[in-house]
Amino acid sequence: MSLDRLKFLCCMFLDCVGIGAATILIAILFVIQHRTEQKFIYSSFNSRFISTDPSSNSEVEDCSVCFGVPVFSYKELAEATNHFNLENELGDGGFGRVYYAKLQDGCEVAVKRFHEHNYRKFEQFMNEIQILTRLRHKNLVSLYGCSSRHSQQGLLLVYEFIPNGTVADHLHGDRAKPDSLPWPIRMNIAIETASALAYLHASDIIHRDVKTNNLLLDNSFSVKVADFGLSRLFPTDVTHVSTAPQGSPGYVDPEYHLCYKLTDKSDVYSFGVVLIELLSSMPAVDMNRHKDEINLANLAINRIHTCAIEELIDPCLGYQSDDEVKTMMTTVAELAFLCLQQNKEMRPSMEVSLQPTASSTDCDETSLLKNIRLSPTSLLSEWASGDPTFTSSVSC
């Protein structure tokens, strides 16, 4: 029975039996109408992912009204990526592939194409937009726009193009070369990453997937933190967010993995792994290493506990030949050791991690080595004595 027919019968019933009885029927009418509307909304949402009719005009939705960023047509972005040609592929993440694209106005961008249409991918698509539209920081990748969320051909995000690959590429990937990342540049990468994460945490956001593959480099080797699909808003009035652990192997906070409690200290743990990668040039996970040291974090802790830091550090970085560099690398190893504590309460916050002083304005070796400050507590004595404060136990 149609709603119009039901409303007509309701009016007839009101004339016959009076207001009291009719009120009951009107209440039933509203329940039926509400359920009908809900069913329509549910069907409409699902149709975004199952419809294949390219003639639909749903893609003309003005995305800027919803998210504050421009909307691009799927057709325009497909043409800009040469129809997602493999030669244009920049990388492949857990939720989608990223392609180089040149827009009609000549602007170079990076386009993330989500793997398939389903609720999970739609959720990640929306999450990245909602996170990035509220952030502005020189070391965070900028979101330029998106396809319509109603697009039937696929979900696309458009970012600024960062041309120099990732930190992982330069450390142990296809861009890795001897002396390609000298120590001052690595220090600057650490500083800028810490600055970006401190800004995120101050904005009540946890990145949740900090890794060298998500640290992009421009031609000046300045960092842009990318990939916010897993990021979470973290209200200031709570101690943690209970959620199933997500992230990349080798970087996931062990306390988060065991206790399902996500905090900003989960990012701190991941940052500690990044610091060890910068010191060692080793990947976070390597199945060719000894079983107890497949995870780089375990390898680092073992070397630090046995006072064998020199075995951890890339010999190309000058650890043995420059005393000032050696002191700074030891200090960074101390910080990484703190970040990698399994008990989150032992980890520092990003605000007291690597921070440049106001006078540090360039990237030469002298300024980087002299203008980095760390928590004044040195861990050298604790390493040597095996202080029980630094344990591997986790308490939920």
Backbone hydrogen bonds, N-H to C=O, Kabsch-Sander energy under -0.5 kcal/mol:
donor,donor_aa,acceptor,acceptor_aa,energy
6,L,2,S,-2.0
7,K,3,L,-2.5
8,F,4,D,-2.0
9,L,5,R,-2.2
10,C,6,L,-2.0
11,C,7,K,-2.0
12,M,8,F,-2.0
13,F,9,L,-2.6
14,L,10,C,-2.2
15,D,11,C,-1.7
16,C,12,M,-1.5
17,V,13,F,-2.8
18,G,14,L,-1.5
22,A,18,G,-1.5
23,T,19,I,-2.0
24,I,20,G,-0.8
25,L,21,A,-1.4
26,I,22,A,-2.6
27,A,23,T,-2.2
28,I,24,I,-2.0
29,L,25,L,-2.4
30,F,26,I,-2.3
31,V,27,A,-1.9
32,I,28,I,-2.5
33,Q,29,L,-2.7
34,H,30,F,-2.6
35,R,31,V,-2.4
36,T,32,I,-2.3
37,E,33,Q,-2.4
38,Q,34,H,-2.5
39,K,35,R,-2.4
40,F,36,T,-2.0
41,I,37,E,-2.5
42,Y,38,Q,-2.6
43,S,39,K,-2.2
44,S,40,F,-2.5
45,F,41,I,-2.4
46,N,42,Y,-2.3
47,S,43,S,-2.0
48,R,44,S,-0.7
48,R,45,F,-1.0
49,F,46,N,-1.6
50,I,46,N,-1.1
51,S,47,S,-2.0
56,S,53,D,-1.5
60,V,57,N,-1.6
61,E,58,S,-1.4
63,C,61,E,-1.3
65,V,62,D,-1.3
66,C,62,D,-0.7
66,C,63,C,-0.5
67,F,63,C,-2.8
68,G,63,C,-0.5
68,G,64,S,-1.1
72,F,146,C,-2.8
77,L,73,S,-1.9
78,A,74,Y,-2.6
79,E,75,K,-2.2
80,A,76,E,-1.9
81,T,77,L,-1.4
82,N,79,E,-1.4
83,H,78,A,-4.0
84,F,78,A,-0.5
85,N,81,T,-1.7
88,N,85,N,-1.8
89,E,86,L,-1.4
90,L,98,V,-3.7
91,G,98,V,-1.4
93,G,96,G,-2.6
97,R,113,R,-1.7
98,V,91,G,-2.9
99,Y,111,V,-2.7
100,Y,88,N,-3.4
101,A,109,V,-2.3
102,K,80,A,-1.5
103,L,107,C,-2.8
106,G,103,L,-2.2
109,V,101,A,-2.8
110,A,159,Y,-2.2
111,V,99,Y,-2.9
112,K,110,A,-0.5
112,K,157,L,-2.6
113,R,97,R,-3.3
113,R,111,V,-0.6
114,F,112,K,-0.6
114,F,155,L,-2.1
115,H,95,F,-1.8
118,N,116,E,-0.8
122,F,118,N,-2.2
123,E,119,Y,-2.4
124,Q,120,R,-1.9
125,F,121,K,-2.5
126,M,122,F,-2.6
127,N,123,E,-2.3
128,E,124,Q,-2.5
129,I,125,F,-1.6
130,Q,126,M,-2.7
131,I,127,N,-2.4
132,L,128,E,-2.7
133,T,129,I,-2.2
134,R,131,I,-1.2
135,L,132,L,-1.2
140,L,137,H,-1.9
141,V,225,V,-2.5
144,Y,142,S,-0.6
144,Y,158,V,-2.9
145,G,158,V,-1.7
146,C,70,P,-1.8
147,S,156,L,-2.5
148,S,72,F,-0.5
151,S,148,S,-1.7
157,L,112,K,-1.9
158,V,145,G,-2.8
159,Y,110,A,-3.2
159,Y,157,L,-0.5
160,E,142,S,-2.1
161,F,108,E,-0.8
162,I,160,E,-0.5
164,N,217,L,-1.9
165,G,162,I,-0.6
167,V,212,T,-0.9
167,V,215,L,-2.3
168,A,212,T,-1.4
170,H,166,T,-1.5
171,L,167,V,-1.8
172,H,168,A,-2.5
173,G,169,D,-1.3
175,R,169,D,-1.3
176,A,169,D,-0.7
176,A,173,G,-1.4
180,S,177,K,-2.2
185,I,182,P,-0.6
186,R,182,P,-2.0
187,M,183,W,-2.6
188,N,184,P,-2.1
189,I,185,I,-2.3
190,A,186,R,-2.2
191,I,187,M,-2.6
192,E,188,N,-2.8
193,T,189,I,-2.2
194,A,190,A,-2.4
195,S,191,I,-2.4
196,A,192,E,-2.2
197,L,193,T,-2.4
198,A,194,A,-2.6
199,Y,195,S,-1.9
200,L,196,A,-2.2
201,H,197,L,-2.6
202,A,198,A,-2.1
203,S,199,Y,-1.2
203,S,200,L,-0.6
204,D,201,H,-1.5
205,I,200,L,-2.2
206,I,232,R,-2.8
214,N,211,K,-1.7
215,L,212,T,-1.1
216,L,214,N,-0.7
216,L,224,K,-2.7
217,L,165,G,-2.6
218,D,222,S,-1.9
221,F,218,D,-2.2
224,K,216,L,-2.1
225,V,139,N,-3.2
226,A,214,N,-2.7
231,S,228,F,-0.8
232,R,206,I,-2.4
234,F,204,D,-3.8
238,V,235,P,-1.2
241,V,262,L,-2.4
243,T,241,V,-0.6
243,T,260,Y,-1.5
251,Y,248,S,-2.2
252,V,248,S,-0.8
257,H,253,D,-2.4
258,L,254,P,-2.1
259,C,255,E,-2.7
260,Y,256,Y,-1.9
262,L,241,V,-3.0
262,L,260,Y,-0.6
266,S,263,T,-1.7
267,D,263,T,-0.6
267,D,264,D,-0.6
268,V,264,D,-1.2
269,Y,265,K,-1.8
270,S,266,S,-1.7
271,F,267,D,-2.6
272,G,268,V,-1.9
273,V,269,Y,-1.5
274,V,270,S,-2.0
275,L,271,F,-2.3
276,I,272,G,-1.8
277,E,273,V,-2.3
278,L,274,V,-2.3
279,L,275,L,-1.8
280,S,276,I,-2.6
281,S,277,E,-3.0
286,D,294,I,-1.7
289,R,286,D,-1.7
293,E,290,H,-2.5
294,I,291,K,-0.7
296,L,284,A,-2.8
298,N,295,N,-0.6
299,L,295,N,-1.8
300,A,296,L,-2.8
301,I,297,A,-2.4
302,N,298,N,-2.4
303,R,299,L,-2.3
304,I,300,A,-2.6
305,H,301,I,-2.6
306,T,302,N,-1.5
307,C,304,I,-1.6
308,A,303,R,-3.2
311,E,308,A,-1.3
312,L,309,I,-1.8
313,I,309,I,-1.2
314,D,279,L,-2.8
317,L,314,D,-2.0
318,G,315,P,-0.9
322,D,318,G,-1.5
326,K,322,D,-2.6
327,T,323,D,-2.3
328,M,324,E,-2.1
329,M,325,V,-2.8
330,T,326,K,-2.2
331,T,327,T,-2.0
332,V,328,M,-2.4
333,A,329,M,-2.5
334,E,330,T,-2.1
335,L,331,T,-2.1
336,A,332,V,-2.7
337,F,333,A,-2.4
338,L,334,E,-2.0
339,C,335,L,-2.5
340,L,336,A,-1.8
341,Q,338,L,-1.5
342,Q,391,T,-0.6
344,K,342,Q,-0.7
346,M,343,N,-2.0
347,R,344,K,-1.4
352,V,349,S,-1.1
353,S,350,M,-1.4
355,Q,373,R,-0.7
357,T,371,N,-1.3
360,S,357,T,-1.7
361,T,359,S,-1.1
368,L,364,D,-2.0
369,L,365,E,-2.5
370,K,366,T,-1.9
371,N,367,S,-1.7
373,R,355,Q,-1.2
373,R,371,N,-0.5
375,S,352,V,-0.5
378,S,376,P,-0.6
383,W,379,L,-2.6
384,A,380,L,-2.0
385,S,381,S,-2.2
386,G,382,E,-1.4
387,D,382,E,-1.8
390,F,387,D,-1.5
391,T,389,T,-1.3
